[in-house]
Amino acid sequence: MLLTAFLAEFASPGPTIGPLPIRWYGLLIASAVLIGVSLSTYLAKRRGVNPDLISDLAIWLVIAAIPCARLYYVAFEWDKYVDNPAEIVAIWHGGIAIHGAILGGLIAALLFARLNKISFWQLADLVAPSLILGQAIGRWGNFFNSEAFGRPTDLPWKLYIPPAQRPIGYTQFDYFHPTFLYESLWNLAVFALLITLFRWGLKHPNGLKVGTLFLVYLVAYSLGRVWIEGLRMDSLMVGPLRMAQMVSLTCVAIGTFGLIWLYQLKRPLPDVIKSTSKPEAIDVSDGSHP
């Protein structure tokens, strides 16, 4: 009874923290970055990779990923910004796309790996668990902004959306699918899978090949995004097609092909440096970069 009563009142308390001029969206993104850097640094130490690389890489990723996430969103929602270009930089109002962030992050990581002469896939494996955990945290920004929700529903976990936030033609509905919650929970499950694989790889270093964690991330996250995106009412569209679903299906295909390449064809993934088929431990005794 208590749970049902709580779910019946499931609604955002607002985009800001009480009377403070601090937005939940920005706070959650900042928290995700800090937690992610700490986690990847820990994973790097466990795998014998210089942890200083993670701190340096994080700067590159933030500089590339957040602007790309915003620009990706703005590009597909240009009609909302053409008459108010100043709003383009107002990321605290919401409106970023994770696929844009991943694209920007991939480009930055490739450049970073080449400059530092370290395997891109080694870095990608260390970042993947932090990335999916950050996505799980960041999705709650959608909750506080009352955005990224799904179709109307009467399920016990329905989410109340204020009238001003409801799509045109749906103002008569009060409750909608909390798709942010679905994706957050899915991402947490993917995070648990990646951490389990990472720990297994520490015990069986000859069994987990370089690039596996990132490829599993691509497949697992994207499978969840495909079905969750189908519920949403604010998808970025290309004609009648949902952009996120098309990109996710492409990522599933790429990740699956990469895993087949590693484990069926038994070949290392193309890399910015000569790669091996298993995670490499890097000597960090002198604290220098490889």
TORNUDREN-838845 format. One record per residue (C-alpha): residue in three letters; chain; x negated, y negated, z; residue number from 1. Coordinates in nm, 2 decimals. Each point is the difference from the previous one (the first is absolute). Last residue first. Example, Ala and Ser with C-alpha at 12.3 -4.5 7.8 and 13.67 -1.06 7.14 Angstrom:
REM TORNUDREN-838845
<pt resn="Ser" chain="A" px="-1.37" py="0.11" pz="0.71" resi="2"/>
<pt resn="Ala" chain="A" px="0.14" py="0.34" pz="0.07" resi="1"/>
***
This chain:
REM TORNUDREN-838845
<pt resn="Pro" chain="A" px="-5.41" py="-0.46" pz="-2.13" resi="290"/>
<pt resn="His" chain="A" px="0.07" py="-0.29" pz="0.23" resi="289"/>
<pt resn="Ser" chain="A" px="-0.23" py="-0.04" pz="0.30" resi="288"/>
<pt resn="Gly" chain="A" px="0.07" py="0.10" pz="0.36" resi="287"/>
<pt resn="Asp" chain="A" px="-0.34" py="0.18" pz="0.03" resi="286"/>
<pt resn="Ser" chain="A" px="0.16" py="0.32" pz="0.11" resi="285"/>
<pt resn="Val" chain="A" px="0.28" py="-0.02" pz="-0.25" resi="284"/>
<pt resn="Asp" chain="A" px="-0.09" py="0.29" pz="-0.22" resi="283"/>
<pt resn="Ile" chain="A" px="0.29" py="0.07" pz="-0.23" resi="282"/>
<pt resn="Ala" chain="A" px="0.21" py="0.31" pz="0.02" resi="281"/>
<pt resn="Glu" chain="A" px="0.14" py="0.10" pz="-0.34" resi="280"/>
<pt resn="Pro" chain="A" px="0.36" py="0.12" pz="-0.04" resi="279"/>
<pt resn="Lys" chain="A" px="0.01" py="0.30" pz="-0.24" resi="278"/>
<pt resn="Ser" chain="A" px="0.00" py="0.05" pz="-0.38" resi="277"/>
<pt resn="Thr" chain="A" px="-0.30" py="-0.23" pz="-0.06" resi="276"/>
<pt resn="Ser" chain="A" px="-0.01" py="-0.34" pz="-0.17" resi="275"/>
<pt resn="Lys" chain="A" px="-0.25" py="-0.19" pz="-0.20" resi="274"/>
<pt resn="Ile" chain="A" px="0.09" py="-0.36" pz="0.03" resi="273"/>
<pt resn="Val" chain="A" px="0.29" py="-0.22" pz="-0.12" resi="272"/>
<pt resn="Asp" chain="A" px="0.22" py="0.32" pz="0.00" resi="271"/>
<pt resn="Pro" chain="A" px="0.16" py="0.25" pz="-0.23" resi="270"/>
<pt resn="Leu" chain="A" px="0.16" py="0.27" pz="0.22" resi="269"/>
<pt resn="Pro" chain="A" px="-0.20" py="0.31" pz="0.07" resi="268"/>
<pt resn="Arg" chain="A" px="0.08" py="0.32" pz="-0.20" resi="267"/>
<pt resn="Lys" chain="A" px="0.15" py="0.32" pz="0.14" resi="266"/>
<pt resn="Leu" chain="A" px="0.25" py="0.04" pz="-0.29" resi="265"/>
<pt resn="Gln" chain="A" px="0.26" py="0.13" pz="0.24" resi="264"/>
<pt resn="Tyr" chain="A" px="-0.10" py="-0.18" pz="0.32" resi="263"/>
<pt resn="Leu" chain="A" px="-0.13" py="-0.34" pz="-0.11" resi="262"/>
<pt resn="Trp" chain="A" px="0.16" py="-0.05" pz="-0.34" resi="261"/>
<pt resn="Ile" chain="A" px="0.33" py="0.15" pz="0.13" resi="260"/>
<pt resn="Leu" chain="A" px="-0.01" py="-0.25" pz="0.29" resi="259"/>
<pt resn="Gly" chain="A" px="-0.07" py="-0.29" pz="-0.25" resi="258"/>
<pt resn="Phe" chain="A" px="0.29" py="0.11" pz="-0.23" resi="257"/>
<pt resn="Thr" chain="A" px="0.23" py="0.00" pz="0.30" resi="256"/>
<pt resn="Gly" chain="A" px="-0.11" py="-0.34" pz="0.11" resi="255"/>
<pt resn="Ile" chain="A" px="0.04" py="-0.15" pz="-0.35" resi="254"/>
<pt resn="Ala" chain="A" px="0.34" py="0.15" pz="-0.05" resi="253"/>
<pt resn="Val" chain="A" px="0.13" py="-0.11" pz="0.34" resi="252"/>
<pt resn="Cys" chain="A" px="-0.15" py="-0.34" pz="-0.06" resi="251"/>
<pt resn="Thr" chain="A" px="0.19" py="-0.03" pz="-0.33" resi="250"/>
<pt resn="Leu" chain="A" px="0.32" py="0.11" pz="0.17" resi="249"/>
<pt resn="Ser" chain="A" px="-0.06" py="-0.27" pz="0.26" resi="248"/>
<pt resn="Val" chain="A" px="-0.06" py="-0.27" pz="-0.27" resi="247"/>
<pt resn="Met" chain="A" px="0.33" py="0.09" pz="-0.18" resi="246"/>
<pt resn="Gln" chain="A" px="0.19" py="0.01" pz="0.33" resi="245"/>
<pt resn="Ala" chain="A" px="-0.14" py="-0.33" pz="0.12" resi="244"/>
<pt resn="Met" chain="A" px="0.09" py="-0.17" pz="-0.33" resi="243"/>
<pt resn="Arg" chain="A" px="0.37" py="0.10" pz="0.01" resi="242"/>
<pt resn="Leu" chain="A" px="0.12" py="0.04" pz="-0.36" resi="241"/>
<pt resn="Pro" chain="A" px="0.30" py="-0.18" pz="-0.15" resi="240"/>
<pt resn="Gly" chain="A" px="-0.21" py="-0.28" pz="-0.15" resi="239"/>
<pt resn="Val" chain="A" px="-0.32" py="0.00" pz="0.19" resi="238"/>
<pt resn="Met" chain="A" px="0.12" py="-0.04" pz="0.36" resi="237"/>
<pt resn="Leu" chain="A" px="-0.14" py="-0.08" pz="0.34" resi="236"/>
<pt resn="Ser" chain="A" px="0.24" py="0.17" pz="0.24" resi="235"/>
<pt resn="Asp" chain="A" px="0.23" py="-0.20" pz="0.22" resi="234"/>
<pt resn="Met" chain="A" px="0.29" py="0.24" pz="0.05" resi="233"/>
<pt resn="Arg" chain="A" px="-0.19" py="0.29" pz="0.14" resi="232"/>
<pt resn="Leu" chain="A" px="0.12" py="0.36" pz="0.01" resi="231"/>
<pt resn="Gly" chain="A" px="-0.19" py="0.12" pz="-0.31" resi="230"/>
<pt resn="Glu" chain="A" px="-0.32" py="-0.15" pz="0.16" resi="229"/>
<pt resn="Ile" chain="A" px="0.03" py="0.25" pz="0.28" resi="228"/>
<pt resn="Trp" chain="A" px="-0.01" py="0.29" pz="-0.25" resi="227"/>
<pt resn="Val" chain="A" px="-0.30" py="-0.11" pz="-0.19" resi="226"/>
<pt resn="Arg" chain="A" px="-0.18" py="-0.15" pz="0.30" resi="225"/>
<pt resn="Gly" chain="A" px="-0.01" py="0.34" pz="0.17" resi="224"/>
<pt resn="Leu" chain="A" px="-0.17" py="0.17" pz="-0.29" resi="223"/>
<pt resn="Ser" chain="A" px="-0.24" py="-0.30" pz="-0.03" resi="222"/>
<pt resn="Tyr" chain="A" px="-0.12" py="0.03" pz="0.36" resi="221"/>
<pt resn="Ala" chain="A" px="-0.08" py="0.37" pz="-0.04" resi="220"/>
<pt resn="Val" chain="A" px="-0.16" py="-0.01" pz="-0.34" resi="219"/>
<pt resn="Leu" chain="A" px="-0.22" py="-0.30" pz="0.04" resi="218"/>
<pt resn="Tyr" chain="A" px="-0.09" py="0.09" pz="0.36" resi="217"/>
<pt resn="Val" chain="A" px="-0.10" py="0.35" pz="-0.12" resi="216"/>
<pt resn="Leu" chain="A" px="-0.23" py="-0.16" pz="-0.26" resi="215"/>
<pt resn="Phe" chain="A" px="-0.15" py="-0.23" pz="0.27" resi="214"/>
<pt resn="Leu" chain="A" px="-0.06" py="0.29" pz="0.24" resi="213"/>
<pt resn="Thr" chain="A" px="-0.15" py="0.23" pz="-0.27" resi="212"/>
<pt resn="Gly" chain="A" px="-0.25" py="-0.25" pz="-0.14" resi="211"/>
<pt resn="Val" chain="A" px="-0.31" py="0.18" pz="0.11" resi="210"/>
<pt resn="Lys" chain="A" px="0.07" py="0.37" pz="0.04" resi="209"/>
<pt resn="Leu" chain="A" px="0.13" py="0.17" pz="0.32" resi="208"/>
<pt resn="Gly" chain="A" px="-0.11" py="0.36" pz="0.02" resi="207"/>
<pt resn="Asn" chain="A" px="-0.37" py="-0.03" pz="0.05" resi="206"/>
<pt resn="Pro" chain="A" px="0.04" py="-0.23" pz="0.30" resi="205"/>
<pt resn="His" chain="A" px="0.22" py="0.26" pz="0.18" resi="204"/>
<pt resn="Lys" chain="A" px="0.02" py="-0.13" pz="0.36" resi="203"/>
<pt resn="Leu" chain="A" px="-0.02" py="-0.37" pz="-0.10" resi="202"/>
<pt resn="Gly" chain="A" px="0.23" py="0.07" pz="-0.30" resi="201"/>
<pt resn="Trp" chain="A" px="0.27" py="0.14" pz="0.24" resi="200"/>
<pt resn="Arg" chain="A" px="-0.01" py="-0.33" pz="0.19" resi="199"/>
<pt resn="Phe" chain="A" px="0.04" py="-0.20" pz="-0.32" resi="198"/>
<pt resn="Leu" chain="A" px="0.28" py="0.23" pz="-0.12" resi="197"/>
<pt resn="Thr" chain="A" px="0.19" py="-0.05" pz="0.33" resi="196"/>
<pt resn="Ile" chain="A" px="-0.06" py="-0.37" pz="-0.03" resi="195"/>
<pt resn="Leu" chain="A" px="0.14" py="0.00" pz="-0.35" resi="194"/>
<pt resn="Leu" chain="A" px="0.31" py="0.19" pz="0.10" resi="193"/>
<pt resn="Ala" chain="A" px="0.07" py="-0.22" pz="0.30" resi="192"/>
<pt resn="Phe" chain="A" px="-0.03" py="-0.31" pz="-0.22" resi="191"/>
<pt resn="Val" chain="A" px="0.24" py="0.16" pz="-0.25" resi="190"/>
<pt resn="Ala" chain="A" px="0.25" py="0.05" pz="0.28" resi="189"/>
<pt resn="Leu" chain="A" px="-0.05" py="-0.36" pz="0.11" resi="188"/>
<pt resn="Asn" chain="A" px="0.07" py="-0.11" pz="-0.35" resi="187"/>
<pt resn="Trp" chain="A" px="0.33" py="0.19" pz="-0.01" resi="186"/>
<pt resn="Leu" chain="A" px="0.10" py="-0.16" pz="0.32" resi="185"/>
<pt resn="Ser" chain="A" px="-0.08" py="-0.35" pz="-0.13" resi="184"/>
<pt resn="Glu" chain="A" px="0.17" py="0.08" pz="-0.33" resi="183"/>
<pt resn="Tyr" chain="A" px="0.32" py="0.10" pz="0.16" resi="182"/>
<pt resn="Leu" chain="A" px="-0.01" py="-0.29" pz="0.24" resi="181"/>
<pt resn="Phe" chain="A" px="-0.05" py="-0.26" pz="-0.29" resi="180"/>
<pt resn="Thr" chain="A" px="0.29" py="0.18" pz="-0.17" resi="179"/>
<pt resn="Pro" chain="A" px="0.24" py="-0.10" pz="0.28" resi="178"/>
<pt resn="His" chain="A" px="0.31" py="0.10" pz="-0.20" resi="177"/>
<pt resn="Phe" chain="A" px="0.26" py="-0.28" pz="0.02" resi="176"/>
<pt resn="Tyr" chain="A" px="0.26" py="-0.14" pz="0.23" resi="175"/>
<pt resn="Asp" chain="A" px="0.23" py="-0.30" pz="-0.01" resi="174"/>
<pt resn="Phe" chain="A" px="0.16" py="0.03" pz="-0.34" resi="173"/>
<pt resn="Gln" chain="A" px="0.23" py="-0.27" pz="-0.14" resi="172"/>
<pt resn="Thr" chain="A" px="-0.29" py="-0.20" pz="-0.12" resi="171"/>
<pt resn="Tyr" chain="A" px="-0.10" py="0.27" pz="-0.25" resi="170"/>
<pt resn="Gly" chain="A" px="0.07" py="-0.17" pz="-0.33" resi="169"/>
<pt resn="Ile" chain="A" px="-0.30" py="-0.22" pz="0.03" resi="168"/>
<pt resn="Pro" chain="A" px="-0.26" py="0.16" pz="0.22" resi="167"/>
<pt resn="Arg" chain="A" px="0.02" py="-0.04" pz="0.38" resi="166"/>
<pt resn="Gln" chain="A" px="-0.25" py="-0.22" pz="0.18" resi="165"/>
<pt resn="Ala" chain="A" px="0.24" py="-0.29" pz="0.08" resi="164"/>
<pt resn="Pro" chain="A" px="0.26" py="0.24" pz="0.13" resi="163"/>
<pt resn="Pro" chain="A" px="-0.24" py="0.14" pz="0.27" resi="162"/>
<pt resn="Ile" chain="A" px="-0.11" py="0.36" pz="-0.06" resi="161"/>
<pt resn="Tyr" chain="A" px="0.10" py="0.27" pz="0.26" resi="160"/>
<pt resn="Leu" chain="A" px="-0.20" py="0.32" pz="-0.05" resi="159"/>
<pt resn="Lys" chain="A" px="0.17" py="0.34" pz="0.00" resi="158"/>
<pt resn="Trp" chain="A" px="-0.15" py="0.27" pz="0.23" resi="157"/>
<pt resn="Pro" chain="A" px="0.33" py="0.17" pz="0.06" resi="156"/>
<pt resn="Leu" chain="A" px="0.08" py="0.02" pz="-0.37" resi="155"/>
<pt resn="Asp" chain="A" px="0.26" py="-0.25" pz="-0.13" resi="154"/>
<pt resn="Thr" chain="A" px="-0.19" py="-0.10" pz="-0.31" resi="153"/>
<pt resn="Pro" chain="A" px="-0.05" py="-0.29" pz="-0.24" resi="152"/>
<pt resn="Arg" chain="A" px="-0.29" py="0.04" pz="-0.24" resi="151"/>
<pt resn="Gly" chain="A" px="-0.36" py="-0.05" pz="0.11" resi="150"/>
<pt resn="Phe" chain="A" px="-0.20" py="-0.26" pz="0.19" resi="149"/>
<pt resn="Ala" chain="A" px="-0.32" py="-0.18" pz="-0.11" resi="148"/>
<pt resn="Glu" chain="A" px="0.09" py="-0.31" pz="0.20" resi="147"/>
<pt resn="Ser" chain="A" px="0.13" py="-0.10" pz="0.34" resi="146"/>
<pt resn="Asn" chain="A" px="-0.32" py="-0.20" pz="0.07" resi="145"/>
<pt resn="Phe" chain="A" px="-0.06" py="0.18" pz="0.33" resi="144"/>
<pt resn="Phe" chain="A" px="0.06" py="0.34" pz="-0.17" resi="143"/>
<pt resn="Asn" chain="A" px="-0.21" py="-0.08" pz="-0.30" resi="142"/>
<pt resn="Gly" chain="A" px="-0.29" py="-0.08" pz="0.24" resi="141"/>
<pt resn="Trp" chain="A" px="0.06" py="0.35" pz="0.13" resi="140"/>
<pt resn="Arg" chain="A" px="-0.14" py="0.13" pz="-0.33" resi="139"/>
<pt resn="Gly" chain="A" px="-0.34" py="-0.13" pz="0.10" resi="138"/>
<pt resn="Ile" chain="A" px="-0.06" py="0.26" pz="0.28" resi="137"/>
<pt resn="Ala" chain="A" px="0.07" py="0.30" pz="-0.23" resi="136"/>
<pt resn="Gln" chain="A" px="-0.21" py="-0.17" pz="-0.28" resi="135"/>
<pt resn="Gly" chain="A" px="-0.28" py="-0.05" pz="0.24" resi="134"/>
<pt resn="Leu" chain="A" px="0.01" py="0.37" pz="0.09" resi="133"/>
<pt resn="Ile" chain="A" px="-0.01" py="0.09" pz="-0.37" resi="132"/>
<pt resn="Leu" chain="A" px="-0.30" py="-0.22" pz="-0.05" resi="131"/>
<pt resn="Ser" chain="A" px="-0.19" py="0.11" pz="0.31" resi="130"/>
<pt resn="Pro" chain="A" px="0.03" py="0.36" pz="-0.11" resi="129"/>
<pt resn="Ala" chain="A" px="-0.12" py="-0.09" pz="-0.35" resi="128"/>
<pt resn="Val" chain="A" px="-0.30" py="-0.21" pz="0.10" resi="127"/>
<pt resn="Leu" chain="A" px="-0.25" py="0.27" pz="0.09" resi="126"/>
<pt resn="Asp" chain="A" px="0.10" py="0.21" pz="-0.31" resi="125"/>
<pt resn="Ala" chain="A" px="-0.03" py="-0.31" pz="-0.22" resi="124"/>
<pt resn="Leu" chain="A" px="-0.35" py="-0.07" pz="0.13" resi="123"/>
<pt resn="Gln" chain="A" px="-0.12" py="0.35" pz="-0.09" resi="122"/>
<pt resn="Trp" chain="A" px="0.18" py="-0.03" pz="-0.33" resi="121"/>
<pt resn="Phe" chain="A" px="-0.18" py="-0.32" pz="-0.09" resi="120"/>
<pt resn="Ser" chain="A" px="-0.33" py="0.18" pz="0.07" resi="119"/>
<pt resn="Ile" chain="A" px="-0.27" py="-0.24" pz="0.13" resi="118"/>
<pt resn="Lys" chain="A" px="-0.24" py="-0.22" pz="-0.19" resi="117"/>
<pt resn="Asn" chain="A" px="0.08" py="-0.32" pz="0.19" resi="116"/>
<pt resn="Leu" chain="A" px="0.07" py="-0.20" pz="-0.31" resi="115"/>
<pt resn="Arg" chain="A" px="0.18" py="0.28" pz="-0.17" resi="114"/>
<pt resn="Ala" chain="A" px="0.21" py="0.09" pz="0.31" resi="113"/>
<pt resn="Phe" chain="A" px="0.10" py="-0.37" pz="0.05" resi="112"/>
<pt resn="Leu" chain="A" px="0.10" py="-0.04" pz="-0.37" resi="111"/>
<pt resn="Leu" chain="A" px="0.21" py="0.32" pz="0.02" resi="110"/>
<pt resn="Ala" chain="A" px="0.15" py="-0.10" pz="0.33" resi="109"/>
<pt resn="Ala" chain="A" px="0.11" py="-0.35" pz="-0.13" resi="108"/>
<pt resn="Ile" chain="A" px="0.17" py="0.15" pz="-0.30" resi="107"/>
<pt resn="Leu" chain="A" px="0.17" py="0.26" pz="0.21" resi="106"/>
<pt resn="Gly" chain="A" px="0.11" py="-0.26" pz="0.25" resi="105"/>
<pt resn="Gly" chain="A" px="0.16" py="-0.22" pz="-0.26" resi="104"/>
<pt resn="Leu" chain="A" px="0.19" py="0.30" pz="-0.15" resi="103"/>
<pt resn="Ile" chain="A" px="0.10" py="0.12" pz="0.35" resi="102"/>
<pt resn="Ala" chain="A" px="0.13" py="-0.35" pz="0.10" resi="101"/>
<pt resn="Gly" chain="A" px="0.20" py="-0.02" pz="-0.32" resi="100"/>
<pt resn="His" chain="A" px="0.15" py="0.34" pz="0.07" resi="99"/>
<pt resn="Ile" chain="A" px="0.08" py="-0.12" pz="0.35" resi="98"/>
<pt resn="Ala" chain="A" px="0.22" py="-0.28" pz="-0.13" resi="97"/>
<pt resn="Ile" chain="A" px="0.03" py="-0.33" pz="0.20" resi="96"/>
<pt resn="Gly" chain="A" px="0.31" py="-0.21" pz="0.05" resi="95"/>
<pt resn="Gly" chain="A" px="0.04" py="-0.12" pz="0.36" resi="94"/>
<pt resn="His" chain="A" px="0.04" py="-0.36" pz="0.12" resi="93"/>
<pt resn="Trp" chain="A" px="-0.34" py="0.02" pz="0.15" resi="92"/>
<pt resn="Ile" chain="A" px="-0.14" py="0.04" pz="-0.35" resi="91"/>
<pt resn="Ala" chain="A" px="0.08" py="-0.37" pz="-0.07" resi="90"/>
<pt resn="Val" chain="A" px="-0.26" py="-0.03" pz="-0.27" resi="89"/>
<pt resn="Ile" chain="A" px="0.25" py="0.02" pz="-0.28" resi="88"/>
<pt resn="Glu" chain="A" px="0.24" py="-0.23" pz="0.18" resi="87"/>
<pt resn="Ala" chain="A" px="-0.18" py="-0.30" pz="-0.13" resi="86"/>
<pt resn="Pro" chain="A" px="0.10" py="0.10" pz="-0.35" resi="85"/>
<pt resn="Asn" chain="A" px="0.37" py="-0.09" pz="0.07" resi="84"/>
<pt resn="Asp" chain="A" px="0.18" py="-0.02" pz="-0.34" resi="83"/>
<pt resn="Val" chain="A" px="-0.18" py="0.30" pz="-0.15" resi="82"/>
<pt resn="Tyr" chain="A" px="0.00" py="0.19" pz="0.34" resi="81"/>
<pt resn="Lys" chain="A" px="0.31" py="0.20" pz="0.01" resi="80"/>
<pt resn="Asp" chain="A" px="0.01" py="0.06" pz="-0.38" resi="79"/>
<pt resn="Trp" chain="A" px="-0.35" py="0.14" pz="0.03" resi="78"/>
<pt resn="Glu" chain="A" px="0.11" py="0.31" pz="0.19" resi="77"/>
<pt resn="Phe" chain="A" px="-0.21" py="0.25" pz="-0.19" resi="76"/>
<pt resn="Ala" chain="A" px="-0.31" py="-0.22" pz="-0.01" resi="75"/>
<pt resn="Val" chain="A" px="0.06" py="-0.12" pz="0.36" resi="74"/>
<pt resn="Tyr" chain="A" px="-0.02" py="0.36" pz="0.13" resi="73"/>
<pt resn="Tyr" chain="A" px="-0.33" py="0.08" pz="-0.17" resi="72"/>
<pt resn="Leu" chain="A" px="-0.13" py="-0.35" pz="0.10" resi="71"/>
<pt resn="Arg" chain="A" px="0.07" py="0.08" pz="0.36" resi="70"/>
<pt resn="Ala" chain="A" px="-0.16" py="0.34" pz="0.01" resi="69"/>
<pt resn="Cys" chain="A" px="-0.29" py="-0.13" pz="-0.20" resi="68"/>
<pt resn="Pro" chain="A" px="-0.05" py="-0.28" pz="0.26" resi="67"/>
<pt resn="Ile" chain="A" px="0.01" py="0.25" pz="0.28" resi="66"/>
<pt resn="Ala" chain="A" px="-0.22" py="0.27" pz="-0.16" resi="65"/>
<pt resn="Ala" chain="A" px="-0.30" py="-0.20" pz="-0.13" resi="64"/>
<pt resn="Ile" chain="A" px="-0.12" py="-0.21" pz="0.30" resi="63"/>
<pt resn="Val" chain="A" px="0.13" py="0.26" pz="0.25" resi="62"/>
<pt resn="Leu" chain="A" px="-0.19" py="0.28" pz="-0.19" resi="61"/>
<pt resn="Trp" chain="A" px="-0.32" py="-0.19" pz="-0.03" resi="60"/>
<pt resn="Ile" chain="A" px="0.00" py="-0.09" pz="0.37" resi="59"/>
<pt resn="Ala" chain="A" px="0.08" py="0.36" pz="0.09" resi="58"/>
<pt resn="Leu" chain="A" px="-0.30" py="0.13" pz="-0.20" resi="57"/>
<pt resn="Asp" chain="A" px="-0.24" py="-0.18" pz="0.22" resi="56"/>
<pt resn="Ser" chain="A" px="0.15" py="0.14" pz="0.32" resi="55"/>
<pt resn="Ile" chain="A" px="0.02" py="0.34" pz="-0.16" resi="54"/>
<pt resn="Leu" chain="A" px="-0.37" py="-0.01" pz="-0.12" resi="53"/>
<pt resn="Asp" chain="A" px="-0.11" py="-0.08" pz="0.36" resi="52"/>
<pt resn="Pro" chain="A" px="0.13" py="0.35" pz="0.09" resi="51"/>
<pt resn="Asn" chain="A" px="-0.29" py="0.16" pz="-0.18" resi="50"/>
<pt resn="Val" chain="A" px="0.14" py="0.34" pz="-0.10" resi="49"/>
<pt resn="Gly" chain="A" px="-0.06" py="0.31" pz="0.22" resi="48"/>
<pt resn="Arg" chain="A" px="0.35" py="0.14" pz="-0.04" resi="47"/>
<pt resn="Arg" chain="A" px="0.10" py="-0.06" pz="0.35" resi="46"/>
<pt resn="Lys" chain="A" px="-0.15" py="-0.35" pz="-0.01" resi="45"/>
<pt resn="Ala" chain="A" px="0.19" py="-0.08" pz="-0.32" resi="44"/>
<pt resn="Leu" chain="A" px="0.33" py="0.13" pz="0.16" resi="43"/>
<pt resn="Tyr" chain="A" px="-0.05" py="-0.25" pz="0.29" resi="42"/>
<pt resn="Thr" chain="A" px="-0.07" py="-0.29" pz="-0.23" resi="41"/>
<pt resn="Ser" chain="A" px="0.31" py="0.10" pz="-0.20" resi="40"/>
<pt resn="Leu" chain="A" px="0.21" py="-0.01" pz="0.31" resi="39"/>
<pt resn="Ser" chain="A" px="-0.13" py="-0.33" pz="0.12" resi="38"/>
<pt resn="Val" chain="A" px="0.04" py="-0.16" pz="-0.34" resi="37"/>
<pt resn="Gly" chain="A" px="0.35" py="0.13" pz="-0.03" resi="36"/>
<pt resn="Ile" chain="A" px="0.10" py="-0.12" pz="0.35" resi="35"/>
<pt resn="Leu" chain="A" px="-0.12" py="-0.35" pz="-0.09" resi="34"/>
<pt resn="Val" chain="A" px="0.16" py="0.00" pz="-0.34" resi="33"/>
<pt resn="Ala" chain="A" px="0.33" py="0.13" pz="0.13" resi="32"/>
<pt resn="Ser" chain="A" px="0.01" py="-0.25" pz="0.28" resi="31"/>
<pt resn="Ala" chain="A" px="-0.05" py="-0.29" pz="-0.25" resi="30"/>
<pt resn="Ile" chain="A" px="0.28" py="0.14" pz="-0.21" resi="29"/>
<pt resn="Leu" chain="A" px="0.22" py="0.04" pz="0.30" resi="28"/>
<pt resn="Leu" chain="A" px="-0.07" py="-0.36" pz="0.12" resi="27"/>
<pt resn="Gly" chain="A" px="0.07" py="-0.14" pz="-0.35" resi="26"/>
<pt resn="Tyr" chain="A" px="0.34" py="0.17" pz="-0.02" resi="25"/>
<pt resn="Trp" chain="A" px="0.09" py="-0.07" pz="0.36" resi="24"/>
<pt resn="Arg" chain="A" px="-0.02" py="-0.37" pz="-0.06" resi="23"/>
<pt resn="Ile" chain="A" px="-0.15" py="-0.23" pz="0.27" resi="22"/>
<pt resn="Pro" chain="A" px="0.15" py="-0.34" pz="0.05" resi="21"/>
<pt resn="Leu" chain="A" px="0.10" py="0.11" pz="0.36" resi="20"/>
<pt resn="Pro" chain="A" px="0.37" py="-0.04" pz="0.11" resi="19"/>
<pt resn="Gly" chain="A" px="0.05" py="0.38" pz="-0.01" resi="18"/>
<pt resn="Ile" chain="A" px="-0.26" py="0.17" pz="-0.21" resi="17"/>
<pt resn="Thr" chain="A" px="0.10" py="-0.10" pz="-0.35" resi="16"/>
<pt resn="Pro" chain="A" px="0.18" py="0.19" pz="-0.28" resi="15"/>
<pt resn="Gly" chain="A" px="0.32" py="0.06" pz="0.20" resi="14"/>
<pt resn="Pro" chain="A" px="0.13" py="0.25" pz="0.25" resi="13"/>
<pt resn="Ser" chain="A" px="0.06" py="0.25" pz="-0.28" resi="12"/>
<pt resn="Ala" chain="A" px="0.29" py="0.23" pz="0.03" resi="11"/>
<pt resn="Phe" chain="A" px="0.08" py="0.35" pz="0.13" resi="10"/>
<pt resn="Glu" chain="A" px="0.31" py="-0.07" pz="0.21" resi="9"/>
<pt resn="Ala" chain="A" px="0.18" py="0.32" pz="-0.09" resi="8"/>
<pt resn="Leu" chain="A" px="-0.33" py="0.18" pz="0.04" resi="7"/>
<pt resn="Phe" chain="A" px="-0.01" py="-0.10" pz="0.37" resi="6"/>
<pt resn="Ala" chain="A" px="0.36" py="0.11" pz="0.06" resi="5"/>
<pt resn="Thr" chain="A" px="-0.07" py="0.34" pz="-0.17" resi="4"/>
<pt resn="Leu" chain="A" px="-0.31" py="0.05" pz="0.22" resi="3"/>
<pt resn="Leu" chain="A" px="0.19" py="-0.08" pz="0.31" resi="2"/>
<pt resn="Met" chain="A" px="0.28" py="0.24" pz="-0.09" resi="1"/>
***
